[in-house]
Amino acid sequence: MSVVAADTTAVRVCRIDDLEVERGRAALVGSEQVAVFLLCDGSIQAVSNLDPFSGANVISRGIVGTRGESPTVASPMHKQVFDLRTGECLESQGRPEAHLPVWRVIVSGEDVHLLPPSAAPARHPTLED
């Protein structure tokens, strides 16, 4: 099932109860892998599963944590740390700057839907759009 939000189709990837707190899950949306995380506060974040430093699809296997108030994930490959809300690399381990594309999450009932970064509007879409 898909949800139309702001003239863009969001793709259903799982149910909330398919996710474990602070454990990533990989989802395939078209040909792109997405890492989906359920955080302790109940929010769900989604970023590209592709580690920009190693080129491997491993971000969903990263270690979830925080830096200040920012939820983060550390890549399991070389331990670069990314902000899950912005995709910004907070700790590049001396490598050039990189970021993770952030996917927009829409929760409808118990279903989790995603909008790709290029289709995500500036505001949070709702199912009423």
Backbone as JSON, one array per atom type, in Angstrom:
{
  "sequence": "MSVVAADTTAVRVCRIDDLEVERGRAALVGSEQVAVFLLCDGSIQAVSNLDPFSGANVISRGIVGTRGESPTVASPMHKQVFDLRTGECLESQGRPEAHLPVWRVIVSGEDVHLLPPSAAPARHPTLED",
  "N": [[0.84, -1.18, 0.0], [0.48, 2.26, -0.73], [0.88, 5.7, 0.18], [-0.38, 8.82, -0.71], [1.19, 11.85, -0.55], [1.41, 15.23, -0.58], [1.48, 15.4, -3.46], [3.26, 13.35, -4.01], [4.23, 9.96, -3.92], [4.35, 8.0, -1.08], [6.1, 5.18, 0.1], [5.15, 2.17, 1.58], [7.03, 0.52, 4.03], [7.27, -1.11, 6.29], [5.8, -2.35, 9.41], [5.35, -0.64, 12.52], [5.82, -2.35, 14.68], [7.6, -4.12, 13.56], [10.03, -3.1, 13.93], [12.86, -2.72, 16.12], [13.76, -1.1, 19.14], [16.39, 1.15, 18.86], [17.75, -0.44, 17.05], [18.77, -0.98, 13.8], [17.03, -1.43, 10.68], [17.08, -2.69, 7.42], [15.64, -1.55, 4.43], [14.32, -2.03, 1.18], [13.72, 0.21, -1.27], [12.48, 0.65, -4.25], [15.32, 0.66, -6.1], [16.99, 1.41, -4.11], [18.65, 1.14, -0.97], [17.54, 1.58, 2.32], [18.11, 2.66, 5.63], [16.35, 2.1, 8.53], [15.31, 3.34, 11.64], [14.05, 2.87, 14.89], [13.69, 4.94, 17.54], [14.45, 5.54, 21.06], [12.63, 7.45, 22.02], [10.39, 6.91, 20.61], [10.23, 7.95, 18.07], [10.79, 7.64, 14.52], [13.42, 7.3, 12.31], [14.96, 7.64, 9.11], [17.54, 6.91, 6.87], [19.87, 6.88, 4.12], [21.14, 3.64, 3.45], [23.64, 3.32, 2.52], [26.95, 3.58, 3.21], [28.83, 6.42, 2.93], [31.58, 6.54, 3.06], [32.76, 3.97, 2.91], [31.36, 2.74, 0.88], [29.72, 0.61, 1.23], [26.6, -1.04, 1.9], [25.66, -0.67, 4.87], [24.78, 0.88, 7.0], [22.45, 0.4, 8.46], [23.26, -1.48, 10.26], [24.69, -0.15, 12.08], [25.83, 1.48, 15.16], [23.57, 2.85, 17.36], [23.17, 5.99, 18.91], [23.65, 9.06, 20.77], [24.49, 12.51, 20.3], [24.76, 15.14, 22.19], [21.63, 16.43, 21.9], [21.07, 15.17, 19.58], [20.03, 12.37, 17.73], [22.03, 9.64, 16.73], [23.96, 7.58, 14.43], [26.59, 5.31, 14.25], [28.78, 4.32, 11.78], [29.32, 0.89, 11.04], [31.61, 0.22, 9.71], [33.92, 2.13, 9.57], [33.47, 3.72, 11.7], [32.49, 6.38, 11.46], [30.33, 9.0, 12.51], [26.94, 9.81, 12.22], [24.33, 12.24, 12.12], [21.07, 11.34, 12.65], [18.82, 12.85, 12.02], [19.54, 14.86, 10.2], [21.45, 13.78, 8.52], [24.02, 14.66, 8.5], [27.54, 14.29, 8.81], [29.01, 13.9, 11.81], [31.37, 13.16, 12.9], [34.06, 12.56, 11.19], [36.37, 11.08, 11.26], [38.75, 12.12, 10.26], [38.46, 12.09, 7.52], [37.32, 13.37, 4.26], [34.44, 15.6, 4.18], [31.14, 14.24, 4.3], [27.76, 13.06, 3.8], [24.64, 11.51, 4.8], [21.86, 10.83, 2.79], [18.64, 11.8, 3.84], [15.61, 10.23, 4.49], [12.14, 10.94, 4.36], [9.86, 10.19, 6.89], [6.68, 8.79, 7.28], [4.11, 7.98, 9.41], [1.37, 5.91, 9.43], [-1.23, 4.92, 11.14], [-0.25, 1.84, 12.15], [1.63, 1.5, 10.24], [4.7, 2.14, 8.51], [5.81, 4.52, 6.31], [7.83, 5.75, 3.59], [9.32, 8.63, 2.09], [11.39, 9.49, -0.6], [14.55, 11.32, -0.41], [14.73, 13.33, -2.48], [12.08, 13.79, -3.03], [10.96, 14.67, -0.74], [9.03, 17.06, 0.82], [9.4, 20.46, 2.07], [8.02, 20.7, 4.45], [6.58, 18.59, 7.0], [4.82, 15.94, 5.6], [1.37, 14.99, 5.74], [-1.18, 12.51, 6.11], [-3.5, 13.63, 5.32], [-2.94, 15.37, 3.28]],
  "CA": [[0.0, 0.0, 0.0], [1.2, 3.53, -0.77], [0.15, 6.86, 0.64], [-0.05, 10.0, -1.48], [1.44, 12.99, 0.33], [1.94, 16.4, -1.29], [1.72, 15.03, -4.85], [4.33, 12.37, -4.09], [3.8, 8.71, -3.32], [5.2, 7.43, -0.04], [6.1, 3.73, -0.01], [5.1, 1.45, 2.86], [8.19, -0.36, 4.15], [7.11, -2.07, 7.39], [4.94, -1.95, 10.51], [6.15, -0.17, 13.65], [6.25, -3.48, 15.52], [8.69, -4.83, 12.89], [11.27, -2.41, 14.32], [13.3, -2.84, 17.51], [14.33, 0.15, 19.62], [17.82, 1.38, 18.65], [18.31, -1.44, 16.13], [18.43, -0.62, 12.44], [16.48, -2.4, 9.74], [17.27, -2.27, 6.04], [14.46, -1.67, 3.57], [14.61, -1.78, -0.22], [12.71, 1.06, -1.88], [12.95, 0.67, -5.63], [16.67, 0.08, -6.14], [17.78, 2.02, -3.04], [18.55, 0.59, 0.37], [17.29, 2.6, 3.34], [18.26, 2.2, 7.02], [15.23, 2.63, 9.31], [15.61, 3.22, 13.06], [13.07, 3.25, 15.91], [14.47, 5.49, 18.65], [13.88, 5.38, 22.41], [11.51, 8.37, 22.22], [9.28, 6.46, 19.76], [10.33, 8.5, 16.72], [11.41, 6.78, 13.52], [14.3, 8.02, 11.4], [15.4, 6.83, 7.97], [18.63, 7.48, 6.09], [20.43, 5.93, 3.16], [21.9, 2.55, 4.05], [24.95, 3.32, 1.88], [28.01, 4.3, 3.92], [29.54, 7.18, 1.9], [33.03, 6.37, 3.19], [33.2, 2.63, 2.48], [30.6, 2.3, -0.28], [28.97, -0.6, 1.58], [25.26, -0.83, 2.46], [25.81, -1.21, 6.22], [24.38, 1.84, 8.04], [21.42, -0.2, 9.31], [23.94, -2.31, 11.26], [25.5, 0.75, 12.9], [25.53, 1.65, 16.58], [22.73, 4.02, 17.59], [23.52, 6.74, 20.12], [23.29, 10.48, 20.71], [25.49, 13.55, 20.49], [23.89, 16.19, 22.69], [20.24, 16.02, 21.71], [20.93, 14.6, 18.24], [20.16, 10.92, 17.59], [23.12, 9.35, 15.8], [24.35, 6.21, 14.11], [28.0, 5.18, 13.89], [28.96, 3.3, 10.76], [30.06, -0.27, 11.54], [32.85, 0.03, 8.95], [35.05, 2.96, 10.01], [32.99, 4.43, 12.89], [32.02, 7.74, 11.28], [29.07, 9.19, 13.22], [26.01, 10.62, 11.44], [23.1, 12.7, 12.75], [19.97, 10.67, 11.96], [17.81, 13.82, 11.58], [20.03, 15.68, 9.1], [22.39, 13.04, 7.69], [25.34, 15.28, 8.61], [28.58, 13.5, 9.45], [29.48, 14.65, 12.97], [32.72, 12.7, 13.21], [34.49, 11.94, 9.94], [37.61, 10.34, 11.48], [39.8, 12.7, 9.43], [38.18, 11.96, 6.08], [36.55, 14.5, 3.72], [33.04, 15.66, 4.61], [30.13, 13.46, 3.57], [26.5, 13.01, 4.55], [23.68, 10.49, 4.4], [20.55, 11.34, 2.42], [17.61, 11.53, 4.84], [14.29, 9.91, 3.95], [11.03, 11.44, 5.17], [9.06, 9.1, 7.46], [5.27, 9.05, 7.56], [3.5, 6.85, 10.11], [-0.06, 5.86, 9.23], [-1.65, 3.81, 11.99], [0.92, 1.06, 12.55], [2.48, 1.34, 9.07], [5.76, 3.12, 8.28], [5.97, 4.86, 4.9], [8.98, 6.61, 3.34], [9.45, 9.47, 0.9], [12.82, 9.67, -0.88], [15.05, 12.67, -0.14], [14.42, 14.29, -3.53], [10.65, 14.03, -3.06], [10.49, 15.12, 0.57], [8.73, 18.48, 0.86], [10.04, 21.22, 3.16], [7.28, 20.49, 5.69], [6.21, 17.19, 7.19], [3.53, 15.62, 4.99], [0.41, 14.23, 6.54], [-2.02, 11.69, 5.25], [-4.61, 14.45, 4.84], [-2.5, 16.16, 2.11]],
  "C": [[0.88, 1.23, 0.0], [0.28, 4.64, -0.3], [0.56, 8.03, -0.22], [0.05, 11.17, -0.53], [2.08, 14.1, -0.5], [2.37, 16.04, -2.71], [2.88, 14.05, -5.04], [3.86, 11.1, -3.39], [4.83, 8.23, -2.31], [5.03, 5.91, -0.1], [6.09, 3.1, 1.38], [6.27, 0.48, 2.91], [8.05, -1.39, 5.26], [6.03, -1.58, 8.34], [5.85, -1.49, 11.65], [6.66, -1.34, 14.47], [7.26, -4.4, 14.83], [10.05, -4.26, 13.3], [11.58, -2.65, 15.79], [13.96, -1.52, 17.9], [15.85, 0.11, 19.49], [18.52, 0.27, 17.86], [17.86, -1.06, 14.72], [17.85, -1.77, 11.67], [16.72, -1.84, 8.34], [15.98, -2.51, 5.27], [14.91, -1.35, 2.14], [13.44, -1.0, -0.81], [13.16, 1.29, -3.33], [14.3, -0.03, -5.67], [17.56, 0.62, -5.03], [17.55, 1.34, -1.7], [18.45, 1.74, 1.37], [17.46, 1.95, 4.71], [17.18, 2.89, 7.85], [15.49, 2.33, 10.79], [14.42, 3.68, 13.91], [13.88, 3.7, 17.12], [13.73, 5.34, 19.97], [12.66, 6.27, 22.64], [10.3, 8.0, 21.37], [9.32, 7.02, 18.35], [11.04, 7.5, 15.81], [12.19, 7.66, 12.56], [14.73, 7.09, 10.29], [16.45, 7.59, 7.18], [19.07, 6.44, 5.07], [21.23, 4.87, 3.91], [23.33, 2.51, 3.54], [25.93, 4.19, 2.65], [28.82, 5.06, 2.87], [31.06, 7.03, 1.96], [33.52, 5.02, 2.68], [32.53, 2.17, 1.2], [29.79, 1.04, -0.03], [27.6, -0.23, 2.16], [25.2, -1.45, 3.86], [25.28, -0.29, 7.33], [23.33, 1.25, 8.97], [22.02, -1.08, 10.41], [24.79, -1.47, 12.21], [25.03, 0.82, 14.35], [24.77, 2.95, 16.78], [23.14, 4.67, 18.91], [23.01, 8.15, 20.02], [24.56, 11.32, 20.83], [24.7, 14.78, 20.9], [22.47, 15.69, 22.59], [20.0, 15.37, 20.35], [21.03, 13.09, 18.27], [21.19, 10.63, 16.5], [23.21, 7.87, 15.48], [25.82, 6.26, 13.71], [28.13, 4.04, 12.88], [29.75, 2.12, 11.34], [31.39, -0.47, 10.82], [34.02, 0.8, 9.56], [34.67, 3.9, 11.15], [32.69, 5.91, 12.69], [30.63, 7.85, 11.89], [28.21, 10.18, 12.44], [24.81, 11.01, 12.29], [21.95, 12.07, 11.96], [18.9, 11.64, 11.47], [18.24, 14.58, 10.34], [20.91, 14.93, 8.11], [23.81, 13.58, 7.76], [26.32, 14.34, 9.31], [29.17, 14.36, 10.57], [30.92, 14.31, 13.33], [33.23, 11.92, 12.02], [35.78, 11.13, 10.07], [38.71, 10.8, 10.53], [39.58, 12.59, 7.94], [37.41, 13.18, 5.59], [35.09, 14.44, 4.17], [32.15, 14.83, 3.7], [28.85, 13.49, 4.39], [25.66, 11.84, 4.02], [22.4, 11.18, 3.94], [19.5, 10.89, 3.45], [16.28, 11.31, 4.14], [13.23, 10.42, 4.9], [10.18, 10.26, 5.61], [7.64, 9.59, 7.69], [4.72, 7.8, 8.25], [1.99, 6.97, 9.94], [-0.59, 4.66, 10.0], [-0.41, 3.11, 12.5], [1.92, 0.9, 11.4], [3.48, 2.49, 8.93], [5.93, 3.28, 6.77], [7.16, 5.79, 4.75], [8.8, 7.4, 2.06], [10.94, 9.65, 0.64], [13.25, 11.11, -0.66], [14.68, 13.7, -1.2], [12.94, 14.65, -3.58], [10.12, 14.61, -1.76], [10.26, 16.62, 0.54], [9.37, 19.15, 2.07], [9.31, 21.04, 4.48], [6.95, 19.02, 5.81], [4.87, 16.92, 6.53], [2.64, 14.87, 5.96], [-0.44, 13.42, 5.58], [-3.21, 12.46, 4.72], [-4.24, 15.26, 3.62], [-3.02, 15.55, 0.83]]
}
